[in-house]
């Protein structure tokens, strides 16, 4: 009786602890979508906390995004390479935490790769911007407008010469063609080659051949042949306080690819001084009913870096647009005050990963705080993403996305439904078979099996484990192992009873003689599950976790819970088995 007492006390304590561990999972899984939406709107922090405490569903169950990154270690020196991937993982984890994803899986693969799973998150573009952004924040000054105008004139001449040479080469090819083909060139259908060259030079069509309706005035359009570059840009950065222009230009969205190709030409790159560079704005904006980008000519020298920024938070600019506020202290505040004080009424460009986020004029010396304005086209998500990456810091090296896969929520829901149905059907059939075949003893085994599954789910919730389809397979396998243990015990008890032993002696002999075989099979399975967990990754680990804990709990339920019930039955004259 004393041995029975400790079994009941220990099992009662475990049941209470299991209920506490499983309670958040039970709450989350029984909530309707409407209730979740209401909690998200009213108490978003509470819903996130509930998701973090509950059993996590893997990418294959609730959908999400799978990304593989490669850290460009070749761009670092030997000293900086050491630990660069680990630092990148920590920074990416901090960024993803800002997204509110409750169960991200971030693991290192090989020497320079990072695997990221974002279950339940389907905003592919935002995730890509957040994860793949180096977030190197720099402050730069713009070049003098007169110098910019001289450079633009030289670029115009170079591009014009290139286009004229291209046209003359095309004419030379036509003149050296056979006479029969020369006559064909005169026809309307085959004169498009020459017309297209001039149309492209004049801005009448883009590279795809689609007609472009320019918004520039007629004088600009008429001079597009001799000024192909400057005719496609308009000065947009003008300081009304001192009536000065600065090299910030508006470029129509359709013209951006063309200008990018021209600026990458070797003949044009040779004209650009080494101390200046052309940079584009982060995103397009709508101005005068046109989608436009901003193009800036600025000095390469970095006058201030983002590592000094503190207290980063969302805000609004003077026009009601999105912005990110920051604070400065110590050496950073002194440097920024010196920088802004020496460049009053000049634009200061804020550059993130080689793109200009804003280029606002410095109206006064800034000492302790500042603001990154994001323009009218920026959404709250753009501002939130910028806030997250600035808070987390810049990656130690640039990264590139080498693999990306989006799993739809419908597929995940379908997997959950099928997995749940298969588990329930399999469990029901096993319970019924055991109850029919072993009668009352089978019902006792069913009770132990239910406890086994409940304890397993509670352990997964307490560990913050992620449930995947392979994990569900591990649970189903655990059911089979648990049943197998009871079958070995029951068959041993039956054999002892056939020899004429009493119920008490048969139960004692059945449990003691089956123990060796059960213990041996469980230990070997535990070793296998441990090896899978140590050397596997992703879904394989999910399978290993459920199998390991399921097998261990199965041993407990068989030799503690069901054994306690059978000890009570030792006083019976007959045993239903």
C-alpha positions in Angstrom: 0.0 0.0 0.0 2.9 2.3 0.7 4.2 1.7 -2.9 0.8 2.7 -4.2 0.8 5.9 -2.2 3.9 7.4 -3.8 2.6 6.4 -7.3 -0.7 8.3 -6.8 1.1 11.4 -5.3 3.7 11.5 -8.0 1.1 11.0 -10.8 -1.2 13.7 -9.3 1.6 16.2 -9.2 2.6 15.4 -12.8 -1.0 15.8 -13.9 -1.3 19.2 -12.3 2.0 20.4 -13.8 0.9 19.0 -17.2 -2.4 20.9 -17.0 -0.5 24.2 -16.2 1.9 23.6 -19.1 -0.8 22.7 -21.6 -3.3 25.4 -20.6 -2.1 28.1 -23.0 -2.0 25.6 -25.9 -5.6 24.5 -25.0 -6.7 28.2 -24.9 -5.1 29.0 -28.3 -6.2 25.9 -30.1 -9.8 26.3 -28.9 -10.1 30.0 -29.9 -12.0 30.8 -33.0 -10.5 33.0 -35.7 -12.9 35.9 -34.7 -11.7 35.7 -31.1 -8.0 35.7 -32.2 -8.7 38.7 -34.4 -10.4 40.6 -31.5 -7.5 39.8 -29.2 -5.1 41.0 -31.9 -6.8 44.3 -32.2 -7.5 44.9 -28.5 -4.5 43.1 -26.8 -1.9 42.3 -29.5 0.8 41.7 -26.8 -1.3 39.1 -25.0 -2.0 37.2 -28.2 1.8 37.1 -29.0 2.6 35.9 -25.5 -0.1 33.2 -25.8 1.4 32.0 -29.1 4.9 31.9 -27.6 3.7 29.8 -24.6 1.6 27.4 -26.7 2.9 24.5 -28.8 4.3 26.0 -31.9 3.1 24.8 -35.3 5.7 24.3 -37.9 6.0 25.8 -41.4 4.3 22.7 -43.0 1.3 23.0 -40.7 0.4 26.7 -40.7 2.1 28.0 -43.8 4.8 30.7 -43.9 8.1 31.5 -45.5 11.3 29.5 -45.8 14.5 31.4 -46.7 18.1 30.4 -47.1 20.7 33.2 -46.9 24.3 33.2 -47.8 26.6 35.6 -45.9 29.1 37.1 -48.3 32.2 36.3 -46.2 34.5 37.0 -49.2 33.8 40.7 -48.7 35.3 40.6 -45.2 38.9 40.4 -44.1 40.2 37.3 -42.2 39.8 38.9 -38.8 36.2 39.9 -39.4 35.1 36.6 -40.9 35.4 34.8 -37.5 31.9 34.7 -35.9 30.3 36.8 -38.7 27.6 34.2 -39.4 26.7 33.9 -35.7 26.5 37.7 -35.4 24.3 37.8 -38.5 22.0 35.1 -37.0 21.6 37.2 -33.8 20.8 40.4 -35.7 18.3 38.6 -38.0 16.7 37.0 -34.9 16.3 40.5 -33.3 14.7 41.8 -36.5 12.3 38.9 -36.8 11.3 39.3 -33.2 10.2 42.8 -34.1 7.9 41.4 -36.7 5.9 39.5 -34.0 6.6 36.1 -35.4 6.1 33.8 -32.5 8.1 30.8 -33.6 10.9 31.6 -36.0 13.4 28.8 -36.7 16.9 30.3 -37.5 19.7 27.8 -37.9 23.2 27.8 -39.4 24.0 25.6 -42.3 27.6 24.9 -43.4 30.1 27.7 -43.1 28.2 30.7 -44.6 24.5 29.9 -44.9 21.5 30.6 -42.6 18.2 28.8 -42.9 15.1 30.8 -41.7 11.6 29.5 -41.3 8.8 32.0 -40.5 5.7 29.9 -39.7 2.4 31.8 -40.1 4.0 34.8 -41.8 3.2 35.3 -45.5 4.2 38.8 -46.3 7.0 37.7 -48.7 8.2 41.1 -49.8 8.5 42.6 -46.3 10.2 39.5 -44.9 12.7 39.7 -47.8 13.4 43.4 -47.2 13.8 42.8 -43.5 16.0 39.7 -43.6 18.1 40.5 -46.7 18.7 44.2 -45.8 22.2 44.9 -44.6 20.9 48.1 -42.9 24.2 50.0 -43.3 23.1 53.5 -42.3 25.2 56.4 -43.5 24.8 60.2 -43.7 26.3 62.0 -46.7 26.4 65.5 -48.2 25.4 66.3 -51.8 27.7 67.6 -54.4 27.8 71.2 -55.5 25.1 71.9 -58.0 27.4 73.7 -60.5 29.8 70.7 -60.5 26.8 68.4 -60.9 25.7 70.4 -64.0 29.1 70.1 -65.5 29.1 66.4 -65.0 25.6 66.0 -66.5 26.7 67.9 -69.6 29.7 65.6 -70.0 27.4 62.6 -69.6 25.0 64.0 -72.2 27.9 64.3 -74.7 29.1 60.8 -74.0 25.7 59.1 -74.3 24.9 61.2 -77.4 28.2 60.0 -79.0 27.4 56.4 -78.1 23.9 56.6 -79.6 25.2 58.3 -82.8 27.8 55.6 -83.2 25.2 53.0 -82.7 23.0 54.6 -85.4 25.9 54.9 -87.9 26.8 51.3 -87.3 23.2 50.3 -88.1 23.2 52.4 -91.3 26.6 50.9 -92.4 25.1 47.4 -91.9 22.2 48.3 -94.2 24.4 49.8 -96.9 26.6 46.7 -97.1 23.6 44.4 -97.4 22.7 42.7 -100.8 20.8 44.9 -103.3 17.7 42.7 -103.1 17.6 43.1 -99.4 18.4 46.8 -99.7 15.1 47.3 -101.6 13.3 45.5 -98.9 14.8 47.8 -96.2 13.0 50.8 -97.9 9.6 49.2 -97.2 7.5 50.4 -94.3 7.8 47.2 -92.3 11.6 47.0 -92.3 12.3 50.7 -91.6 11.5 50.1 -88.0 15.1 49.4 -87.1 16.2 53.0 -87.9 13.0 54.5 -86.5 13.4 52.6 -83.2 17.0 53.9 -82.7 15.9 57.5 -83.1 12.8 56.9 -81.1 14.8 55.5 -78.2 17.3 58.4 -78.5 14.4 60.9 -78.5 12.7 59.2 -75.7 9.7 58.0 -77.7 9.9 54.4 -76.6 11.5 52.3 -73.9 13.5 49.1 -74.3 10.4 47.0 -74.6 9.0 49.1 -77.4 6.1 50.5 -75.5 5.2 54.1 -76.2 6.1 56.6 -73.5 4.1 59.7 -72.9 6.6 62.2 -71.6 5.6 64.9 -69.1 8.4 67.3 -70.1 7.8 70.4 -72.1 8.4 70.6 -75.8 11.8 72.4 -75.5 13.1 69.5 -73.5 11.7 66.9 -75.9 13.1 68.7 -78.9 16.6 68.6 -77.4 16.5 65.0 -76.3 18.7 63.9 -79.2 21.6 66.1 -78.0 20.8 65.9 -74.3 19.6 62.3 -73.8 20.4 62.2 -70.1 19.5 65.7 -68.8 16.3 65.7 -70.8 15.0 62.8 -68.7 15.7 64.4 -65.3 14.2 67.5 -63.6 15.6 69.4 -60.7 13.6 68.6 -57.6 15.8 69.7 -54.6 15.4 73.4 -54.2 15.9 75.4 -51.0 13.5 78.3 -50.9 15.3 80.0 -48.0 18.4 80.8 -50.0 17.1 80.2 -53.5 19.6 77.5 -54.4 19.4 74.3 -56.4 21.0 71.0 -55.2 21.7 67.9 -57.3 18.5 66.0 -56.5 16.6 65.1 -59.6 13.2 63.6 -60.4 13.2 60.7 -62.9 10.1 59.0 -64.2 9.7 55.4 -63.3 9.7 54.3 -66.9 13.0 56.1 -67.5 14.8 54.7 -64.5 16.0 51.4 -66.2 17.4 53.4 -69.1 19.3 55.8 -66.9 20.7 53.0 -64.8 22.0 51.3 -68.0 23.6 54.5 -69.1 25.3 55.2 -65.8 26.7 51.7 -65.8 28.3 52.1 -69.2 32.2 52.1 -68.9 32.4 55.2 -71.1 30.1 57.1 -68.6 31.7 55.6 -65.4 35.0 57.0 -66.5 33.6 60.5 -66.4 32.3 60.3 -62.8 35.0 61.6 -60.3 36.0 59.0 -57.7 34.8 61.2 -54.8 31.1 61.4 -56.0 28.4 58.8 -56.8 24.9 58.6 -58.2 22.3 57.1 -55.8 18.6 56.4 -56.2 15.8 56.9 -53.7 14.5 53.9 -51.8 11.1 53.9 -53.4 8.9 55.6 -56.1 6.6 58.4 -55.2 3.6 60.0 -57.0 4.2 63.6 -58.0 2.0 65.5 -60.4 0.2 62.3 -61.2 3.4 60.6 -62.2 5.4 57.7 -60.6 8.9 59.1 -60.1 12.2 58.2 -58.4 14.7 60.6 -57.1 18.3 60.6 -58.3 21.0 62.3 -56.3 24.6 63.2 -57.0 26.5 63.1 -53.6 29.9 62.9 -52.2 31.2 59.4 -51.4 32.6 60.4 -48.0 30.5 59.3 -45.1 30.1 62.1 -42.7 28.2 60.3 -40.0 27.3 56.6 -39.3 24.2 55.0 -37.9 25.9 53.2 -34.9 25.5 56.4 -32.9 21.7 56.4 -33.1 19.7 55.6 -30.0 16.1 55.7 -28.9 14.8 54.8 -32.3 11.0 55.1 -32.6 8.2 55.7 -35.1 6.9 59.2 -35.7 5.4 61.7 -38.1 7.0 64.5 -40.1 5.7 68.0 -40.4 3.5 67.0 -43.4 2.0 64.0 -41.6 4.1 61.4 -43.4 5.9 58.4 -41.9 9.2 59.0 -40.2 11.6 57.4 -37.8 12.9 59.4 -34.9 16.2 59.0 -33.2 18.2 60.4 -30.3 21.9 61.1 -29.9 24.1 61.2 -26.8 27.8 61.6 -25.9 30.3 61.6 -28.7 27.6 61.0 -31.3 25.6 64.0 -30.3 28.7 66.2 -30.4 29.7 65.0 -33.9 26.2 65.4 -35.3 25.9 68.9 -33.9 29.3 69.8 -35.5 28.2 68.3 -38.8 24.8 70.0 -38.9 26.1 73.3 -37.7 28.7 73.5 -40.4 26.2 72.7 -43.2 23.2 74.8 -42.5 20.7 75.2 -45.4 22.3 72.2 -47.2 20.6 68.8 -47.7 21.9 65.9 -45.6 21.2 62.5 -47.3 20.4 59.5 -45.2 21.6 56.5 -47.1 20.6 52.9 -46.2 22.3 50.1 -48.1 23.2 52.4 -51.0 19.7 53.9 -51.4 18.6 57.4 -50.3 15.8 57.3 -47.7 15.6 61.1 -47.4 17.6 64.2 -48.2 16.2 66.9 -45.9 17.6 70.4 -45.5 19.5 71.3 -42.3 17.6 74.3 -40.9 19.4 74.4 -37.5 22.1 72.7 -35.5 20.9 69.3 -34.3 22.3 68.2 -31.0 20.3 65.5 -29.3 17.6 64.2 -31.6 16.7 64.0 -35.3 14.2 62.5 -37.7 14.4 60.3 -40.8 11.6 61.4 -43.1 10.3 58.8 -45.5 8.1 60.7 -48.0 4.5 60.5 -48.8 4.7 57.1 -50.5 6.0 55.3 -47.4 3.6 53.1 -45.5 3.5 52.4 -41.8 5.0 49.0 -42.7 7.9 50.7 -44.4 8.5 52.8 -41.4 8.2 49.9 -39.0 10.6 47.8 -41.0 13.2 50.6 -41.0 12.7 51.0 -37.2 13.3 47.3 -36.7 16.4 47.1 -38.8 17.9 50.2 -37.2 17.2 48.9 -33.7 18.7 45.5 -34.5 21.8 47.0 -36.1 23.6 46.4 -39.4 24.6 42.9 -40.5 28.4 42.2 -40.2 28.5 41.4 -43.9 26.1 41.6 -46.9 23.8 38.7 -47.5 22.0 37.3 -50.5 18.9 35.2 -50.7 19.8 31.9 -52.5 16.5 30.0 -51.9 13.0 31.2 -51.0 9.8 29.2 -50.6 6.3 30.4 -49.6 4.0 27.8 -48.1 0.4 28.8 -48.3 -1.9 28.8 -45.3 -4.4 26.6 -47.2 -1.8 23.9 -47.6 -0.9 24.2 -43.9 -4.5 24.0 -42.8 -5.0 21.0 -45.0 -2.0 19.3 -43.5 -3.3 20.0 -40.0 -6.8 18.6 -40.9 -5.5 15.4 -42.4 -2.9 14.9 -39.7 -5.6 15.4 -37.0 -8.0 13.0 -38.7 -5.4 10.3 -39.2 -4.3 10.6 -35.6 -7.8 10.5 -34.3 -8.9 7.6 -36.5 -5.7 5.6 -35.7 -6.0 6.3 -31.9 -9.8 5.4 -31.9 -9.1 2.1 -33.7 -6.3 1.2 -31.3 -8.4 2.1 -28.2 -11.3 0.0 -29.5 -9.2 -3.0 -30.4 -7.4 -3.1 -27.1 -10.6 -2.6 -25.1 -12.3 -5.5 -27.0 -9.4 -7.9 -27.1 -8.3 -7.5 -23.5 -11.6 -6.4 -22.0 -11.3 -4.5 -18.7 -7.5 -4.7 -18.7 -7.6 -3.2 -22.2 -9.6 -0.3 -20.9 -7.0 0.3 -18.2 -4.3 0.3 -21.0 -6.4 2.8 -22.9 -6.4 5.1 -19.9 -2.6 4.8 -19.7 -2.4 5.6 -23.5 -4.5 8.7 -23.1 -2.3 9.9 -20.2 0.7 9.2 -22.4 -0.5 11.5 -25.2 -1.6 14.2 -22.7 1.8 14.2 -20.9 3.6 14.3 -24.3 1.7 17.4 -25.4 2.3 19.0 -22.1 6.1 18.4 -22.3 6.2 19.8 -25.8 4.3 22.9 -24.6 6.7 23.4 -21.7 9.7 23.0 -23.9 8.4 25.4 -26.5 8.8 22.7 -29.1 7.5 23.1 -32.7 5.0 20.6 -33.9 5.4 19.5 -37.6 4.0 16.8 -39.7 7.0 14.5 -38.9 6.3 15.4 -35.2 2.7 14.1 -35.6 4.2 11.0 -37.1 6.3 10.6 -34.0 3.2 10.9 -31.8 1.5 8.2 -33.8 4.5 6.0 -33.5 4.6 6.6 -29.8 1.0 5.3 -29.6 2.1 2.1 -31.2 5.1 1.7 -28.8 2.9 2.4 -25.8 0.4 -0.2 -26.9 3.2 -2.7 -27.6 4.4 -2.4 -24.0 0.9 -3.2 -22.6 0.5 -6.1 -25.0 3.8 -7.7 -23.8 2.7 -7.3 -20.1 -0.8 -8.6 -20.7 0.4 -11.6 -22.7 2.8 -12.4 -19.9 0.1 -12.2 -17.3 -2.1 -14.5 -19.4 0.7 -17.1 -19.7 1.2 -17.0 -15.9 -2.5 -17.5 -15.3 -2.6 -20.5 -17.7 -0.1 -22.3 -15.4 -2.6 -22.0 -12.6 -1.0 -19.1 -10.6 -3.2 -16.7 -8.6 -4.1 -13.3 -9.9 -1.6 -11.6 -7.6 1.2 -13.9 -8.7 0.3 -13.6 -12.4 0.4 -9.8 -12.2 3.7 -9.7 -10.4 5.3 -12.2 -12.7 3.9 -10.6 -15.8 5.3 -7.1 -15.0 8.6 -8.4 -13.8 9.3 -10.7 -16.7 8.1 -8.3 -19.4 10.2 -5.5 -17.9 13.5 -6.6 -19.5 12.1 -6.8 -23.0 10.2 -3.5 -22.7 13.2 -1.6 -21.1 15.5 -2.9 -23.8 13.2 -1.8 -26.7 12.6 1.6 -25.1 16.3 2.3 -24.5 17.3 1.4 -28.0 14.5 3.7 -29.4 15.6 6.5 -27.1 19.2 6.2 -28.4 17.9 6.4 -32.0 15.8 9.4 -31.2 18.7 11.1 -29.5 20.9 10.5 -32.6 18.3 11.9 -34.9 18.0 15.0 -32.7 21.7 15.6 -32.5 22.6 15.1 -36.2 19.3 15.9 -37.9 17.8 19.3 -38.7 14.4 20.9 -39.2 11.5 18.3 -39.4 13.8 15.5 -38.5 14.4 17.1 -35.1 10.6 17.5 -34.6 10.2 13.8 -35.2 13.0 13.0 -32.8 11.6 15.2 -30.0 8.2 13.7 -30.0 9.6 10.2 -30.3 12.1 10.6 -27.5 9.6 12.1 -25.0 6.8 9.8 -26.1 8.9 6.7 -25.5 10.1 7.9 -22.1 6.5 8.7 -21.0 5.3 5.4 -22.3 7.7 3.6 -19.9 6.3 5.7 -17.0 2.6 5.1 -17.8 3.1 1.4 -18.2 5.1 0.8 -14.9 3.6 3.5 -12.7 0.0 4.4 -13.8 -1.3 1.1 -15.1 0.8 -0.9 -12.6 -0.9 1.0 -9.8 -4.3 0.1 -11.1 -3.3 -3.6 -11.6 -2.0 -3.6 -8.0 -5.5 -2.8 -6.8 -6.8 -5.7 -8.8 -4.5 -8.2 -7.2 -7.1 -9.0 -4.6 -9.6 -10.1 -7.3 -10.4 -13.8 -7.6 -10.7 -13.5 -11.4 -9.0 -11.1 -13.8 -10.7 -9.7 -17.0 -7.9 -9.9 -19.5 
